Amino acid sequence: FNENSFEKTEKNVRRLIVLSESMSGILELQLGDFLLDLITFYNYFGT
């Protein structure tokens, strides 16, 4: 186990973290849009 492979592992872990954060960010955006549409829908038909 040399230092080079450790650095590679660290980079991969960081990449995974960034990827998962951006994925959850995208999911939150989509969920937010969905909730906004739902609220608009209810307001439109609720009146």
Biotite code that builds the C-alpha atoms (Angstrom):
import biotite.structure as struc

atoms = struc.array([
    struc.Atom([0.000, 0.000, 0.000], chain_id="A", res_id=1, res_name="PHE", atom_name="CA", element="C"),
    struc.Atom([1.880, 3.056, -1.200], chain_id="A", res_id=2, res_name="ASN", atom_name="CA", element="C"),
    struc.Atom([1.127, 6.735, -0.845], chain_id="A", res_id=3, res_name="GLU", atom_name="CA", element="C"),
    struc.Atom([0.173, 7.148, -4.495], chain_id="A", res_id=4, res_name="ASN", atom_name="CA", element="C"),
    struc.Atom([-2.742, 4.717, -4.294], chain_id="A", res_id=5, res_name="SER", atom_name="CA", element="C"),
    struc.Atom([-3.857, 6.442, -1.099], chain_id="A", res_id=6, res_name="PHE", atom_name="CA", element="C"),
    struc.Atom([-3.972, 9.780, -2.906], chain_id="A", res_id=7, res_name="GLU", atom_name="CA", element="C"),
    struc.Atom([-5.970, 8.193, -5.711], chain_id="A", res_id=8, res_name="LYS", atom_name="CA", element="C"),
    struc.Atom([-8.443, 6.781, -3.202], chain_id="A", res_id=9, res_name="THR", atom_name="CA", element="C"),
    struc.Atom([-8.773, 10.189, -1.554], chain_id="A", res_id=10, res_name="GLU", atom_name="CA", element="C"),
    struc.Atom([-9.447, 11.828, -4.915], chain_id="A", res_id=11, res_name="LYS", atom_name="CA", element="C"),
    struc.Atom([-12.080, 9.215, -5.752], chain_id="A", res_id=12, res_name="ASN", atom_name="CA", element="C"),
    struc.Atom([-13.767, 9.710, -2.394], chain_id="A", res_id=13, res_name="VAL", atom_name="CA", element="C"),
    struc.Atom([-13.830, 13.482, -2.909], chain_id="A", res_id=14, res_name="ARG", atom_name="CA", element="C"),
    struc.Atom([-15.254, 12.975, -6.393], chain_id="A", res_id=15, res_name="ARG", atom_name="CA", element="C"),
    struc.Atom([-17.958, 10.704, -4.984], chain_id="A", res_id=16, res_name="LEU", atom_name="CA", element="C"),
    struc.Atom([-18.847, 13.269, -2.326], chain_id="A", res_id=17, res_name="ILE", atom_name="CA", element="C"),
    struc.Atom([-19.100, 16.056, -4.905], chain_id="A", res_id=18, res_name="VAL", atom_name="CA", element="C"),
    struc.Atom([-21.171, 13.831, -7.173], chain_id="A", res_id=19, res_name="LEU", atom_name="CA", element="C"),
    struc.Atom([-23.576, 12.808, -4.420], chain_id="A", res_id=20, res_name="SER", atom_name="CA", element="C"),
    struc.Atom([-23.938, 16.427, -3.279], chain_id="A", res_id=21, res_name="GLU", atom_name="CA", element="C"),
    struc.Atom([-24.759, 17.609, -6.784], chain_id="A", res_id=22, res_name="SER", atom_name="CA", element="C"),
    struc.Atom([-27.175, 14.704, -7.236], chain_id="A", res_id=23, res_name="MET", atom_name="CA", element="C"),
    struc.Atom([-29.021, 15.545, -4.031], chain_id="A", res_id=24, res_name="SER", atom_name="CA", element="C"),
    struc.Atom([-29.025, 19.192, -5.090], chain_id="A", res_id=25, res_name="GLY", atom_name="CA", element="C"),
    struc.Atom([-30.657, 18.252, -8.391], chain_id="A", res_id=26, res_name="ILE", atom_name="CA", element="C"),
    struc.Atom([-33.195, 16.078, -6.572], chain_id="A", res_id=27, res_name="LEU", atom_name="CA", element="C"),
    struc.Atom([-34.035, 18.933, -4.197], chain_id="A", res_id=28, res_name="GLU", atom_name="CA", element="C"),
    struc.Atom([-34.512, 21.287, -7.136], chain_id="A", res_id=29, res_name="LEU", atom_name="CA", element="C"),
    struc.Atom([-36.825, 18.843, -8.891], chain_id="A", res_id=30, res_name="GLN", atom_name="CA", element="C"),
    struc.Atom([-38.748, 18.206, -5.682], chain_id="A", res_id=31, res_name="LEU", atom_name="CA", element="C"),
    struc.Atom([-39.064, 21.957, -5.120], chain_id="A", res_id=32, res_name="GLY", atom_name="CA", element="C"),
    struc.Atom([-40.417, 22.462, -8.633], chain_id="A", res_id=33, res_name="ASP", atom_name="CA", element="C"),
    struc.Atom([-42.842, 19.592, -8.131], chain_id="A", res_id=34, res_name="PHE", atom_name="CA", element="C"),
    struc.Atom([-44.110, 21.049, -4.856], chain_id="A", res_id=35, res_name="LEU", atom_name="CA", element="C"),
    struc.Atom([-44.509, 24.473, -6.455], chain_id="A", res_id=36, res_name="LEU", atom_name="CA", element="C"),
    struc.Atom([-46.528, 22.941, -9.287], chain_id="A", res_id=37, res_name="ASP", atom_name="CA", element="C"),
    struc.Atom([-48.633, 21.055, -6.766], chain_id="A", res_id=38, res_name="LEU", atom_name="CA", element="C"),
    struc.Atom([-49.325, 24.206, -4.730], chain_id="A", res_id=39, res_name="ILE", atom_name="CA", element="C"),
    struc.Atom([-50.173, 26.149, -7.893], chain_id="A", res_id=40, res_name="THR", atom_name="CA", element="C"),
    struc.Atom([-52.477, 23.335, -8.972], chain_id="A", res_id=41, res_name="PHE", atom_name="CA", element="C"),
    struc.Atom([-54.293, 23.333, -5.630], chain_id="A", res_id=42, res_name="TYR", atom_name="CA", element="C"),
    struc.Atom([-54.601, 27.115, -5.578], chain_id="A", res_id=43, res_name="ASN", atom_name="CA", element="C"),
    struc.Atom([-55.948, 27.141, -9.131], chain_id="A", res_id=44, res_name="TYR", atom_name="CA", element="C"),
    struc.Atom([-58.620, 24.510, -8.525], chain_id="A", res_id=45, res_name="PHE", atom_name="CA", element="C"),
    struc.Atom([-59.231, 25.347, -4.881], chain_id="A", res_id=46, res_name="GLY", atom_name="CA", element="C"),
    struc.Atom([-60.718, 28.778, -5.537], chain_id="A", res_id=47, res_name="THR", atom_name="CA", element="C"),
])
